[in-house]
Amino acid sequence: MDLRSELLPPLVNEQHLEALSQQIARISDRIQHNEPAAEAIEAFNKLTGHHYAPHDFAEYWASRSLSDFALEAARPAHPRVPDITRDEVAELIKRIMAADPGTDYYLRILDASLSHPAITDLIFYPPAELQDASPEQIADAAMSHRPIAL
Protein backbone atom coordinates (compact mmCIF):
# COMPACT_ATOMS: atom_id res chain seq x y z
CA MET A 1 0.00 0.00 0.00
CA ASP A 2 1.26 3.47 -0.84
CA LEU A 3 1.15 5.87 2.08
CA ARG A 4 0.18 9.51 1.78
CA SER A 5 2.94 12.03 2.34
CA GLU A 6 1.88 12.89 5.93
CA LEU A 7 2.73 9.32 6.94
CA LEU A 8 6.14 9.12 5.31
CA PRO A 9 9.34 10.16 7.06
CA PRO A 10 10.19 13.64 5.81
CA LEU A 11 13.38 14.08 3.84
CA VAL A 12 16.06 15.97 5.70
CA ASN A 13 18.72 18.18 4.17
CA GLU A 14 22.24 16.75 4.62
CA GLN A 15 23.59 20.12 5.75
CA HIS A 16 20.94 20.31 8.46
CA LEU A 17 21.80 16.78 9.60
CA GLU A 18 25.47 17.70 9.77
CA ALA A 19 24.74 20.84 11.80
CA LEU A 20 22.56 18.85 14.24
CA SER A 21 25.25 16.17 14.51
CA GLN A 22 27.82 18.79 15.43
CA GLN A 23 25.53 20.26 18.07
CA ILE A 24 24.80 16.82 19.54
CA ALA A 25 28.52 16.02 19.68
CA ARG A 26 29.30 19.36 21.36
CA ILE A 27 26.56 18.90 23.96
CA SER A 28 27.64 15.31 24.59
CA ASP A 29 31.24 16.44 25.01
CA ARG A 30 30.23 19.16 27.50
CA ILE A 31 28.28 16.62 29.55
CA GLN A 32 31.13 14.11 29.48
CA HIS A 33 33.49 16.81 30.80
CA ASN A 34 31.03 17.98 33.47
CA GLU A 35 30.66 21.37 31.82
CA PRO A 36 27.36 23.28 31.79
CA ALA A 37 25.12 22.16 28.95
CA ALA A 38 21.64 23.30 29.98
CA GLU A 39 21.57 26.35 27.70
CA ALA A 40 22.83 24.35 24.72
CA ILE A 41 20.22 21.64 25.32
CA GLU A 42 17.48 24.26 25.65
CA ALA A 43 18.55 25.87 22.37
CA PHE A 44 18.73 22.47 20.67
CA ASN A 45 15.22 21.61 21.88
CA LYS A 46 13.89 24.97 20.73
CA LEU A 47 15.43 24.43 17.30
CA THR A 48 14.14 20.86 16.90
CA GLY A 49 10.84 20.93 18.80
CA HIS A 50 11.91 17.96 20.90
CA HIS A 51 12.31 17.65 24.67
CA TYR A 52 15.73 16.07 25.06
CA ALA A 53 17.33 15.87 28.49
CA PRO A 54 21.02 15.66 29.41
CA HIS A 55 20.93 11.85 29.56
CA ASP A 56 19.80 11.75 25.91
CA PHE A 57 23.08 13.37 24.90
CA ALA A 58 25.31 11.72 27.49
CA GLU A 59 24.59 8.17 26.37
CA TYR A 60 23.01 8.35 22.93
CA TRP A 61 25.79 6.14 21.54
CA ALA A 62 24.57 3.20 23.65
CA SER A 63 21.41 2.85 21.57
CA ARG A 64 22.01 4.66 18.28
CA SER A 65 24.55 6.36 16.11
CA LEU A 66 25.16 10.08 15.98
CA SER A 67 23.57 10.24 12.53
CA ASP A 68 20.46 8.37 13.75
CA PHE A 69 20.11 10.78 16.68
CA ALA A 70 20.48 13.77 14.33
CA LEU A 71 17.88 12.32 11.95
CA GLU A 72 15.44 11.78 14.81
CA ALA A 73 16.00 15.36 16.00
CA ALA A 74 15.51 16.74 12.49
CA ARG A 75 12.09 15.14 12.12
CA PRO A 76 8.93 16.27 13.93
CA ALA A 77 8.78 15.18 17.57
CA HIS A 78 5.06 14.38 17.57
CA PRO A 79 3.91 13.82 13.98
CA ARG A 80 0.17 13.58 14.66
CA VAL A 81 -2.10 12.50 11.82
CA PRO A 82 -5.62 12.87 13.24
CA ASP A 83 -7.46 11.30 10.30
CA ILE A 84 -5.29 8.18 10.07
CA THR A 85 -7.27 5.19 8.77
CA ARG A 86 -7.28 1.56 9.85
CA ASP A 87 -5.57 0.54 6.59
CA GLU A 88 -2.86 3.14 7.13
CA VAL A 89 -2.31 2.02 10.72
CA ALA A 90 -2.06 -1.59 9.52
CA GLU A 91 0.43 -0.59 6.81
CA LEU A 92 2.59 1.28 9.31
CA ILE A 93 2.52 -1.75 11.61
CA LYS A 94 3.53 -4.00 8.68
CA ARG A 95 6.47 -1.73 7.94
CA ILE A 96 7.47 -1.63 11.59
CA MET A 97 7.31 -5.43 11.85
CA ALA A 98 9.48 -5.67 8.72
CA ALA A 99 12.09 -3.36 10.31
CA ASP A 100 11.63 -0.72 7.63
CA PRO A 101 14.23 2.10 7.82
CA GLY A 102 11.39 4.46 8.82
CA THR A 103 10.38 2.35 11.83
CA ASP A 104 11.23 4.96 14.48
CA TYR A 105 9.26 7.62 12.66
CA TYR A 106 6.29 5.29 12.07
CA LEU A 107 6.22 4.46 15.78
CA ARG A 108 6.13 8.17 16.60
CA ILE A 109 3.21 8.68 14.21
CA LEU A 110 1.25 5.86 15.82
CA ASP A 111 2.07 7.07 19.32
CA ALA A 112 1.00 10.65 18.51
CA SER A 113 -2.06 9.73 16.43
CA LEU A 114 -3.67 6.95 18.45
CA SER A 115 -4.98 7.03 22.01
CA HIS A 116 -3.63 3.59 22.87
CA PRO A 117 -1.10 4.09 25.70
CA ALA A 118 1.26 1.31 24.61
CA ILE A 119 1.13 0.84 20.86
CA THR A 120 4.75 -0.30 20.86
CA ASP A 121 3.87 -3.11 23.28
CA LEU A 122 1.02 -4.28 21.04
CA ILE A 123 3.50 -4.68 18.21
CA PHE A 124 6.62 -6.00 19.97
CA TYR A 125 5.24 -7.51 23.21
CA PRO A 126 1.63 -8.37 22.41
CA PRO A 127 -0.77 -9.74 25.01
CA ALA A 128 -1.74 -13.40 24.71
CA GLU A 129 -4.77 -12.66 22.54
CA LEU A 130 -2.58 -10.89 19.98
CA GLN A 131 0.25 -13.41 19.79
CA ASP A 132 0.86 -14.08 16.08
CA ALA A 133 -1.74 -11.44 15.18
CA SER A 134 -1.78 -9.84 11.76
CA PRO A 135 -1.00 -6.13 11.40
CA GLU A 136 -4.71 -5.59 10.74
CA GLN A 137 -5.66 -7.26 14.05
CA ILE A 138 -3.10 -5.16 15.91
CA ALA A 139 -4.46 -2.04 14.17
CA ASP A 140 -7.99 -2.97 15.28
CA ALA A 141 -6.83 -3.43 18.88
CA ALA A 142 -4.94 -0.14 18.86
CA MET A 143 -7.76 1.83 17.29
CA SER A 144 -10.46 0.34 19.51
CA HIS A 145 -8.82 1.67 22.68
CA ARG A 146 -10.76 4.45 24.33
CA PRO A 147 -9.24 6.44 27.20
CA ILE A 148 -11.11 6.45 30.46
CA ALA A 149 -12.81 9.78 31.10
CA LEU A 150 -11.93 11.13 34.51
C-alpha positions as CSV (number, residue, x, y, z in Angstrom):
1,M,0.0,0.0,0.0
2,D,1.3,3.5,-0.8
3,L,1.2,5.9,2.1
4,R,0.2,9.5,1.8
5,S,2.9,12.0,2.3
6,E,1.9,12.9,5.9
7,L,2.7,9.3,6.9
8,L,6.1,9.1,5.3
9,P,9.3,10.2,7.1
10,P,10.2,13.6,5.8
11,L,13.4,14.1,3.8
12,V,16.1,16.0,5.7
13,N,18.7,18.2,4.2
14,E,22.2,16.7,4.6
15,Q,23.6,20.1,5.8
16,H,20.9,20.3,8.5
17,L,21.8,16.8,9.6
18,E,25.5,17.7,9.8
19,A,24.7,20.8,11.8
20,L,22.6,18.9,14.2
21,S,25.2,16.2,14.5
22,Q,27.8,18.8,15.4
23,Q,25.5,20.3,18.1
24,I,24.8,16.8,19.5
25,A,28.5,16.0,19.7
26,R,29.3,19.4,21.4
27,I,26.6,18.9,24.0
28,S,27.6,15.3,24.6
29,D,31.2,16.4,25.0
30,R,30.2,19.2,27.5
31,I,28.3,16.6,29.6
32,Q,31.1,14.1,29.5
33,H,33.5,16.8,30.8
34,N,31.0,18.0,33.5
35,E,30.7,21.4,31.8
36,P,27.4,23.3,31.8
37,A,25.1,22.2,28.9
38,A,21.6,23.3,30.0
39,E,21.6,26.4,27.7
40,A,22.8,24.4,24.7
41,I,20.2,21.6,25.3
42,E,17.5,24.3,25.6
43,A,18.6,25.9,22.4
44,F,18.7,22.5,20.7
45,N,15.2,21.6,21.9
46,K,13.9,25.0,20.7
47,L,15.4,24.4,17.3
48,T,14.1,20.9,16.9
49,G,10.8,20.9,18.8
50,H,11.9,18.0,20.9
51,H,12.3,17.7,24.7
52,Y,15.7,16.1,25.1
53,A,17.3,15.9,28.5
54,P,21.0,15.7,29.4
55,H,20.9,11.9,29.6
56,D,19.8,11.7,25.9
57,F,23.1,13.4,24.9
58,A,25.3,11.7,27.5
59,E,24.6,8.2,26.4
60,Y,23.0,8.4,22.9
61,W,25.8,6.1,21.5
62,A,24.6,3.2,23.7
63,S,21.4,2.8,21.6
64,R,22.0,4.7,18.3
65,S,24.6,6.4,16.1
66,L,25.2,10.1,16.0
67,S,23.6,10.2,12.5
68,D,20.5,8.4,13.8
69,F,20.1,10.8,16.7
70,A,20.5,13.8,14.3
71,L,17.9,12.3,11.9
72,E,15.4,11.8,14.8
73,A,16.0,15.4,16.0
74,A,15.5,16.7,12.5
75,R,12.1,15.1,12.1
76,P,8.9,16.3,13.9
77,A,8.8,15.2,17.6
78,H,5.1,14.4,17.6
79,P,3.9,13.8,14.0
80,R,0.2,13.6,14.7
81,V,-2.1,12.5,11.8
82,P,-5.6,12.9,13.2
83,D,-7.5,11.3,10.3
84,I,-5.3,8.2,10.1
85,T,-7.3,5.2,8.8
86,R,-7.3,1.6,9.8
87,D,-5.6,0.5,6.6
88,E,-2.9,3.1,7.1
89,V,-2.3,2.0,10.7
90,A,-2.1,-1.6,9.5
91,E,0.4,-0.6,6.8
92,L,2.6,1.3,9.3
93,I,2.5,-1.7,11.6
94,K,3.5,-4.0,8.7
95,R,6.5,-1.7,7.9
96,I,7.5,-1.6,11.6
97,M,7.3,-5.4,11.9
98,A,9.5,-5.7,8.7
99,A,12.1,-3.4,10.3
100,D,11.6,-0.7,7.6
101,P,14.2,2.1,7.8
102,G,11.4,4.5,8.8
103,T,10.4,2.3,11.8
104,D,11.2,5.0,14.5
105,Y,9.3,7.6,12.7
106,Y,6.3,5.3,12.1
107,L,6.2,4.5,15.8
108,R,6.1,8.2,16.6
109,I,3.2,8.7,14.2
110,L,1.2,5.9,15.8
111,D,2.1,7.1,19.3
112,A,1.0,10.6,18.5
113,S,-2.1,9.7,16.4
114,L,-3.7,7.0,18.4
115,S,-5.0,7.0,22.0
116,H,-3.6,3.6,22.9
117,P,-1.1,4.1,25.7
118,A,1.3,1.3,24.6
119,I,1.1,0.8,20.9
120,T,4.7,-0.3,20.9
121,D,3.9,-3.1,23.3
122,L,1.0,-4.3,21.0
123,I,3.5,-4.7,18.2
124,F,6.6,-6.0,20.0
125,Y,5.2,-7.5,23.2
126,P,1.6,-8.4,22.4
127,P,-0.8,-9.7,25.0
128,A,-1.7,-13.4,24.7
129,E,-4.8,-12.7,22.5
130,L,-2.6,-10.9,20.0
131,Q,0.3,-13.4,19.8
132,D,0.9,-14.1,16.1
133,A,-1.7,-11.4,15.2
134,S,-1.8,-9.8,11.8
135,P,-1.0,-6.1,11.4
136,E,-4.7,-5.6,10.7
137,Q,-5.7,-7.3,14.0
138,I,-3.1,-5.2,15.9
139,A,-4.5,-2.0,14.2
140,D,-8.0,-3.0,15.3
141,A,-6.8,-3.4,18.9
142,A,-4.9,-0.1,18.9
143,M,-7.8,1.8,17.3
144,S,-10.5,0.3,19.5
145,H,-8.8,1.7,22.7
146,R,-10.8,4.4,24.3
147,P,-9.2,6.4,27.2
148,I,-11.1,6.5,30.5
149,A,-12.8,9.8,31.1
150,L,-11.9,11.1,34.5
